């Protein structure tokens, strides 16, 4: 589908038009969990972006070797390999970040963005295009995380990257760095993104099967889970 | 006995995997629209979580004894993926009734971060084998509780008059925020009981 489009487009589409977090609604778990501070949001975004670019390159290079039937396990092995590399690097050079991200660092393996891009793009396109696609998506993911981490840290702790921004007289609203604040900020950001998309005549972001890497192997799709969304379209 | 109960309650209430650790948000938002699908999905998750922990725990001991601890992530995700496939095949062949109610959710569980998360957290928290089994069960039950509660909230939400700019996913997330806020009330509860 993307053969005719320019390479620049492969990169730029991930930034805003197909932003993985706010438009495709992928990778919600790390988005909510690691944005308690700007620092960990940046760390998470960059780690995921590195894994995404590397795995996209390798998967696209191997796309003619990997048999169609076992492609998902193959993709998972490649992704898990790169996640382990990143995990070891972070542990060795950024131990403070490793402490902050904790279990979410190995959980990049099951980040839908990475498997989703492997399935939707890297498995079908050339190496250069896949690398750019991964880079764009990675930067888009990082940008969304930075936005959310910034809002949450500013409101929840009154600081950015650890520096006090709000004056002492403004008490920090700790709820924003706790779990409910994460859902709330994400909801409001999603509403803003929808509003912007609406102005450009684009449909609202929806949690659907489109971005799910398991869509093809999934048997629930038309039976139960997504039935609700189909009904919604009919109404 | 006390420690098992404490681990179980912590995993269900205070450290709920969905609402306070943000693991398994995709099914939480995607499959919680109807009560029966929410229950089916949660039952499948409980089953896979306990099974996966039972398999990965001894494997991890084996890896660490051989100085292969760094392979943890790769081995765990592959074991979980293979296990889910295996369970699906066995259920389809031998227990078709259970397959019809649980089996259809199984492919979705491979990439569910709650399952990989619980196996890794069991190791990171330094639990013994039986403690980690209880923790997995608690995590699964917590998943069920959150899903069922949220399905109820969403059913009410359907008939509500939502402000236009919040329609769809945003209001769902705001509702999730309120459900999560209610779980914040459990903070300190377990410590209080077992102090």
Boltz contact constraints between the chains, C-beta under 6 A:
constraints:
  - contact:
      token1: [A, 28]
      token2: [B, 25]
      max_distance: 6.0
  - contact:
      token1: [A, 29]
      token2: [B, 22]
      max_distance: 6.0
  - contact:
      token1: [A, 29]
      token2: [B, 23]
      max_distance: 6.0
  - contact:
      token1: [A, 29]
      token2: [B, 25]
      max_distance: 6.0
  - contact:
      token1: [A, 29]
      token2: [B, 113]
      max_distance: 6.0
  - contact:
      token1: [A, 32]
      token2: [B, 22]
      max_distance: 6.0
  - contact:
      token1: [A, 33]
      token2: [B, 22]
      max_distance: 6.0
  - contact:
      token1: [A, 76]
      token2: [B, 77]
      max_distance: 6.0
  - contact:
      token1: [A, 80]
      token2: [B, 73]
      max_distance: 6.0
  - contact:
      token1: [A, 80]
      token2: [B, 74]
      max_distance: 6.0
  - contact:
      token1: [A, 80]
      token2: [B, 77]
      max_distance: 6.0
  - contact:
      token1: [A, 83]
      token2: [B, 73]
      max_distance: 6.0
  - contact:
      token1: [A, 84]
      token2: [B, 73]
      max_distance: 6.0
  - contact:
      token1: [A, 103]
      token2: [B, 117]
      max_distance: 6.0
  - contact:
      token1: [A, 103]
      token2: [B, 120]
      max_distance: 6.0
  - contact:
      token1: [A, 103]
      token2: [B, 121]
      max_distance: 6.0
  - contact:
      token1: [A, 106]
      token2: [B, 73]
      max_distance: 6.0
  - contact:
      token1: [A, 106]
      token2: [B, 120]
      max_distance: 6.0
  - contact:
      token1: [A, 107]
      token2: [B, 113]
      max_distance: 6.0
  - contact:
      token1: [A, 107]
      token2: [B, 117]
      max_distance: 6.0
  - contact:
      token1: [A, 109]
      token2: [B, 73]
      max_distance: 6.0
  - contact:
      token1: [A, 109]
      token2: [B, 77]
      max_distance: 6.0
  - contact:
      token1: [A, 110]
      token2: [B, 111]
      max_distance: 6.0
  - contact:
      token1: [A, 110]
      token2: [B, 113]
      max_distance: 6.0
  - contact:
      token1: [A, 110]
      token2: [B, 116]
      max_distance: 6.0
  - contact:
      token1: [A, 179]
      token2: [B, 20]
      max_distance: 6.0
  - contact:
      token1: [A, 179]
      token2: [B, 180]
      max_distance: 6.0
  - contact:
      token1: [A, 180]
      token2: [B, 177]
      max_distance: 6.0
  - contact:
      token1: [A, 180]
      token2: [B, 180]
      max_distance: 6.0
  - contact:
      token1: [A, 180]
      token2: [B, 181]
      max_distance: 6.0
  - contact:
      token1: [A, 183]
      token2: [B, 173]
      max_distance: 6.0
  - contact:
      token1: [A, 183]
      token2: [B, 176]
      max_distance: 6.0
  - contact:
      token1: [A, 183]
      token2: [B, 177]
      max_distance: 6.0
  - contact:
      token1: [A, 183]
      token2: [B, 180]
      max_distance: 6.0
  - contact:
      token1: [A, 184]
      token2: [B, 174]
      max_distance: 6.0
  - contact:
      token1: [A, 184]
      token2: [B, 177]
      max_distance: 6.0
  - contact:
      token1: [A, 186]
      token2: [B, 173]
      max_distance: 6.0
  - contact:
      token1: [A, 187]
      token2: [B, 170]
      max_distance: 6.0
  - contact:
      token1: [A, 187]
      token2: [B, 173]
      max_distance: 6.0
  - contact:
      token1: [A, 187]
      token2: [B, 174]
      max_distance: 6.0
  - contact:
      token1: [A, 190]
      token2: [B, 169]
      max_distance: 6.0
  - contact:
      token1: [A, 190]
      token2: [B, 170]
      max_distance: 6.0
  - contact:
      token1: [A, 191]
      token2: [B, 165]
      max_distance: 6.0
  - contact:
      token1: [A, 191]
      token2: [B, 166]
      max_distance: 6.0
  - contact:
      token1: [A, 191]
      token2: [B, 170]
      max_distance: 6.0
  - contact:
      token1: [A, 195]
      token2: [B, 165]
      max_distance: 6.0
  - contact:
      token1: [A, 204]
      token2: [B, 168]
      max_distance: 6.0
  - contact:
      token1: [A, 205]
      token2: [B, 169]
      max_distance: 6.0
  - contact:
      token1: [A, 207]
      token2: [B, 29]
      max_distance: 6.0
  - contact:
      token1: [A, 207]
      token2: [B, 30]
      max_distance: 6.0
  - contact:
      token1: [A, 214]
      token2: [B, 107]
      max_distance: 6.0
  - contact:
      token1: [A, 214]
      token2: [B, 108]
      max_distance: 6.0
  - contact:
      token1: [A, 217]
      token2: [B, 107]
      max_distance: 6.0
  - contact:
      token1: [A, 218]
      token2: [B, 107]
      max_distance: 6.0
  - contact:
      token1: [A, 219]
      token2: [B, 104]
      max_distance: 6.0
  - contact:
      token1: [A, 220]
      token2: [B, 104]
      max_distance: 6.0
  - contact:
      token1: [A, 224]
      token2: [B, 37]
      max_distance: 6.0
  - contact:
      token1: [A, 225]
      token2: [B, 31]
      max_distance: 6.0
  - contact:
      token1: [A, 225]
      token2: [B, 37]
      max_distance: 6.0
  - contact:
      token1: [A, 228]
      token2: [B, 33]
      max_distance: 6.0
